[in-house]
Structures are given as structure tokens and as C-alpha cells.
Amino acid sequence: MGNTPSYRPIRFLIIIFVMLFFAGCASAPPQGYYTKQGTQKAYQIDGKWYSPVDSSDGYEEEGIASWYGKDFHGKKTSNGETYNMYAMTAAHKTLPLGTYVKVTRLDNGKETIVRVNDRGPFVKGRIIDLSYKAASEVGIADSGTTKVKITALGDTVGDKLVTSDYQRGSFMVQVGAFTVKSNATRLRDSLLQQYNNVSITTYDRGDMIFYRVRVGGAAGLKEAERLKNRIEAQGVGPTFVVAD
């Protein structure tokens, strides 16, 4: 019996291999996981896998927007930045980090522009988590959620834009929205005393028409932010930047 080979170690190794194989299959990441780098890799939250898209070009989506604030203020976001609840940022499950997104509130047409620097929200039915500042601009800091449409404006890698160029786009500052046109006209006429490019646009919600007063002339996002701050410093507001 001393010369009879033992197969128990081999059988043991085979059993361990099979167990590891099926354990891996039970939570295997989606195809492409091993080829993507950094924050573009697939990731798992509560047993569910999410696969970030390669580009935001042409991306549009409708759903519920929510926001997150002081509980996360000062903590790290998914791209390594420090979360600032007073910055114009947002969390999205699959858009490339660095994407600039226009968020349009569907019930009244309010819009804002944010940069995606975090992952989330992971609550069923929600498509984007806004910073407190961005939530305030579209008026959901108190209500908590609302239905929105998000439209990607472009991806960035570092400071380099991959798709559309939001820095050289045409932007306006919305200073008010009224259901009575004469109120919008009065505000427009008042603003025309200081600004050349002031207009009224209409937004048909289906059950109601809104008359939106906007100041234009900004040749890029940074210039539009400066215009916004100037208008608010004169006591008009709250205002927010919109893509023209």
C-alpha cells in the first residue's frame, strides 16, 4: 500500500476550483469590465452591476431627480474630488464622470447645468442626484424630488472636451417664469434698461403656458455664470443658466 498513489489532494484541488468557478459566475461583472480603466469600470452596488457608457454623445433620459447635501459634504466622490454641496455637480449611475448635463424640470421648464463627478442615485426610479446648490436652482431643495429630463452636453477627460463644446456654446440666464404674460413683459422691459439681449420665450407644459424671461449674450458657460452673478447682485433672482 505504501507504493499506491493517493488521489485525494488532486480531488481536493478540483473541488476547490469548481467552487470558485461557480462562485465567480454568480456575481460575474458585465462584459467589458476588464478592458475599462478607472472610474469607467463596471461596479456593483447591493448585488446589481452597473456598466458606465463609453460616451455621453446624444444621451437623453427622463426620470426622477433627487439631491444630496450635508451628510456627504466634504466626503470623497467617485472621481476622487471632495463633494461640495454648494457646487454645481451631480451623481449619475452610468454617464462618464466629467460629463456636463442639462437638467430640465418637466413640470415648469426650469433648467440648470451640472457636472457629473459621482455615482448614484441607487434608489429605484431615480436617474440623477443633484447637489444642494443645483437642486435649489431648479426648486427641489424643499420637495426633494421631481421629474426631469437630462441631456448630456459633452464629456471631459481632464480639461479636454470629447464631444460638444459647452465652453463655446450659447448660454442665457433665466431670471423669471410667469403664467401671466404682462408680468414677464414688465420684467423684460426693466432688464432692457441695463442689458441688450433680453427675451421672452414660451414653455407649454400641456395644462399651462409659462413665459420665461431670459438674458442672453453669453458666449460660454463661465461667461454665463458671471452674468448670472451680476444679475443676482442687483437683487433679481433666483436665476439659473440655461443652454440656448
C-alpha atoms as one frame of an Amber mdcrd trajectory, in Angstrom:
protein
   0.000   0.000   0.000   2.981   2.280   0.519   3.536   2.478  -3.271  -0.126
   3.114  -4.137  -0.590   6.738  -5.310  -3.102   8.912  -3.442  -5.618  10.992
  -5.488  -7.145  12.822  -2.549  -5.058  16.026  -2.939  -5.960  16.196  -6.645
  -9.659  15.634  -5.943  -9.489  18.337  -3.269  -7.988  20.850  -5.674 -10.618
  20.040  -8.321 -13.424  20.601  -5.809 -11.936  23.956  -4.742 -11.605  25.035
  -8.408 -15.243  24.144  -9.167 -16.476  26.031  -6.102 -14.505  29.139  -7.031
 -15.676  28.934 -10.646 -19.376  28.870  -9.758 -18.928  31.488  -7.052 -17.377
  33.762  -9.680 -20.192  33.103 -12.140 -22.788  34.054  -9.533 -21.505  37.627
  -9.398 -19.549  37.923 -12.635 -19.124  41.504 -13.875 -20.623  42.514 -17.228
 -18.681  42.086 -20.442 -16.031  44.760 -20.843 -15.229  45.029 -17.137 -11.602
  44.020 -17.573 -10.954  46.318 -20.539 -12.170  49.581 -18.996  -9.995  51.705
 -16.777 -10.542  53.541 -13.504 -13.947  55.086 -12.987 -15.226  53.659 -16.285
 -15.152  50.087 -14.987 -18.362  48.284 -14.157 -19.186  48.320 -10.448 -21.561
  46.519  -8.115 -23.988  48.054  -5.619 -26.259  45.850  -3.487 -25.708  42.888
  -5.801 -26.503  44.783  -9.004 -23.917  45.578 -11.684 -23.742  48.956 -13.445
 -21.761  49.481 -16.656 -20.712  53.100 -17.392 -21.207  54.071 -21.032 -18.167
  54.962 -23.149 -19.542  58.315 -24.328 -22.373  60.664 -23.432 -22.848  61.737
 -27.060 -26.600  62.012 -27.763 -27.568  60.823 -24.264 -31.047  61.814 -23.053
 -33.135  60.363 -20.253 -36.306  61.155 -18.300 -36.973  60.186 -14.713 -36.862
  61.359 -11.120 -34.176  63.731  -9.864 -33.249  63.897  -6.192 -30.462  65.632
  -4.268 -27.895  65.021  -1.563 -26.384  67.511   0.842 -24.711  67.932   4.220
 -24.430  64.222   5.084 -21.989  63.878   2.174 -20.436  67.361   2.256 -16.655
  67.079   2.490 -16.536  63.381   1.599 -14.881  61.882  -1.472 -16.868  61.492
  -4.699 -16.394  58.647  -7.175 -13.819  60.580  -9.222 -11.768  61.459  -6.135
 -12.968  65.029  -5.709 -14.287  66.342  -2.399 -18.052  66.705  -2.515 -19.194
  70.315  -2.175 -22.933  70.669  -1.732 -22.671  74.287  -2.935 -21.011  73.393
  -6.266 -22.909  72.610  -9.473 -22.340  68.857  -9.579 -24.361  65.648  -9.697
 -24.237  61.879  -9.414 -25.256  59.544 -12.238 -25.032  55.764 -12.439 -23.530
  55.313 -15.906 -22.558  58.592 -17.619 -18.797  59.171 -17.873 -17.521  61.156
 -14.912 -16.815  64.676 -16.158 -19.942  64.848 -18.328 -21.811  68.162 -18.309
 -25.576  67.636 -18.204 -28.522  69.964 -18.717 -31.300  69.133 -16.250 -34.785
  70.320 -17.232 -37.644  70.146 -14.778 -40.651  68.829 -16.694 -43.436  70.499
 -14.713 -42.271  74.092 -15.127 -39.317  74.096 -17.536 -36.669  75.232 -15.043
 -33.187  74.231 -16.172 -29.686  74.026 -14.795 -26.306  72.652 -15.891 -24.243
  70.314 -13.718 -21.051  68.286 -13.985 -21.204  64.577 -13.104 -18.483  63.734
 -10.576 -20.117  60.957  -8.555 -22.078  57.702  -8.871 -25.716  57.279  -7.878
 -28.553  57.518  -7.078 -29.239  53.867  -6.277 -32.908  54.302  -5.407 -35.326
  52.714  -7.871 -36.747  55.172 -10.406 -34.235  57.961  -9.751 -31.864  58.923
 -12.565 -29.752  61.731 -11.117 -28.717  63.070  -7.715 -28.129  66.824  -7.735
 -26.001  68.792  -5.327 -27.905  71.000  -2.892 -26.987  74.087  -4.963 -28.243
  72.556  -8.213 -31.412  71.319  -6.503 -32.059  74.852  -5.261 -31.721  76.244
  -8.776 -34.488  74.003 -10.113 -36.563  74.393  -6.939 -36.488  70.925  -5.367
 -34.379  71.626  -2.277 -37.604  71.549  -0.232 -39.708  68.992  -2.104 -36.789
  66.575  -2.500 -37.625  65.081  -5.900 -39.178  65.970  -9.231 -39.429  64.554
 -12.733 -36.774  65.834 -15.111 -35.186  65.329 -18.490 -31.401  65.156 -18.604
 -29.457  65.956 -21.763 -25.715  65.371 -21.960 -23.784  68.360 -23.301 -20.347
  66.760 -23.503 -17.697  64.539 -21.935 -14.418  65.738 -20.484 -11.133  63.959
 -19.906  -9.222  66.283 -17.592  -9.755  69.699 -19.176 -10.281  68.315 -22.678
 -13.776  68.052 -24.145 -14.541  64.907 -26.115 -17.935  65.758 -27.642 -19.845
  69.049 -27.875 -18.043  72.190 -26.671 -20.101  73.677 -23.861 -17.459  76.358
 -23.178 -18.052  77.983 -26.570 -21.783  77.352 -26.739 -24.576  79.893 -26.479
 -25.976  80.320 -22.963 -28.610  82.511 -21.351 -29.617  83.358 -17.803 -33.245
  82.762 -16.891 -34.463  85.375 -14.434 -38.147  84.511 -14.164 -41.069  82.417
 -15.399 -44.643  83.684 -15.330 -48.078  82.379 -16.197 -49.249  85.964 -16.867
 -47.501  87.427 -19.916 -47.808  91.044 -18.758 -45.679  90.219 -15.698 -42.979
  88.776 -17.944 -43.175  91.847 -20.180 -42.661  94.214 -17.246 -39.565  92.334
 -16.087 -38.173  92.215 -19.623 -38.660  95.952 -20.106 -36.956  96.653 -16.780
 -33.943  94.489 -17.679 -33.650  96.083 -21.136 -32.559  99.289 -19.395 -29.299
  97.529 -18.456 -28.949  94.571 -20.838 -29.239  94.445 -24.614 -30.266  90.830
 -25.136 -33.418  90.187 -23.110 -36.193  87.988 -24.473 -39.379  86.159 -23.559
 -39.742  82.503 -24.552 -42.792  80.318 -24.012 -42.943  76.861 -22.470 -46.134
  74.821 -22.924 -46.457  72.312 -20.081 -49.650  70.916 -21.569 -52.013  72.332
 -18.984 -50.355  75.738 -18.642 -48.114  78.111 -20.588 -45.099  79.739 -18.923
 -43.483  82.956 -20.160 -39.765  82.745 -19.388 -37.621  85.883 -19.224 -34.013
  85.317 -20.240 -30.912  87.472 -20.587 -28.552  86.330 -23.331 -25.277  87.263
 -24.908 -23.003  84.837 -23.018 -20.538  83.091 -25.334 -19.651  80.320 -22.881
 -20.576  78.706 -19.605 -18.126  80.708 -17.485 -19.296  83.989 -19.015 -22.904
  82.968 -18.361 -22.075  82.281 -14.698 -20.549  85.760 -14.395 -23.677  87.266
 -15.969 -25.842  85.301 -13.557 -23.893  86.595 -10.553 -24.120  90.172 -11.830
 -27.895  89.970 -12.231 -28.409  88.432  -8.788 -26.172  91.091  -7.213 -28.731
  93.650  -8.440 -31.468  91.917  -6.466 -33.042  89.966  -9.332 -33.490  86.261
  -8.830 -33.131  83.489  -8.146 -31.635  82.938 -11.585 -30.048  79.985 -13.362
 -28.008  79.330 -16.503 -29.606  77.561 -19.480 -28.215  76.397 -22.801 -29.649
  78.436 -25.651
